[in-house]
Amino acid sequence: MRYDFPEGMIKGLSAGIGLRIRQGRVAGSRSEYHYPAGTQYTDTANGRVIDQTSSVNAADQNVDDAQIGYTFALLKKKVRWSIQLNVNNLTNQRELVVNNTDPITLAPVQYRYQDPRQFILKNTFSF
């Protein structure tokens, strides 16, 4: 979401915020099964009969972003110069992003680190 100030002393200024929402992500599945009497480990699926399968969701996470910018005219309004500062992961969230869990213990098996806070300065000239 961004707002451009249209008039007054701050005309040309813009400010915005963003929210990246990670909800309801499936990180694995869990199966409940049994072994019928007389099954052999050489049978298909080692003789297991799956009774029920359920998904395991990763914890919900949100990442906040922000931006501020300013646009002004140069050379008798023939050139527009825009400068913008973006800050990704504004609160510098450090939680791990779980990609996969162990089907028995539900402990994270594969995960990645959240990208650290980033500052991105952008200059644009329009003719």
RAMO-V605041 format. One line per field, one symbol per residue. psi: psi as a letter, one per 30 degrees, with the letter a starting at -180 (. if undefined). burial: b if it has 9 or more other ideal C-beta (glycine too) atoms within 8 Angstrom, else e. A space follows every 50 residues. Layout:
psi = ???
burial = ???
This chain:
psi = kkkkjflafgkfkkklllkjkjkgkkfalkkklljlkgllfflkhggkjk ekkllkklkkkkkkllkklkklklhhgfkkkkkkkkjkheghkgkkjkfk lkfefgkkekllkkklkkkjkkkkkk.
burial = eeeebeeeeeeebbbbbbeeebeeebbbbbeeeeeeeebeeeeeeebbeb eeeeebebeebebbbbbbbbbebeeeeebbbbbbbbbbbbeebeeebbeb bbbeebebeebeebeebbeeebebeee
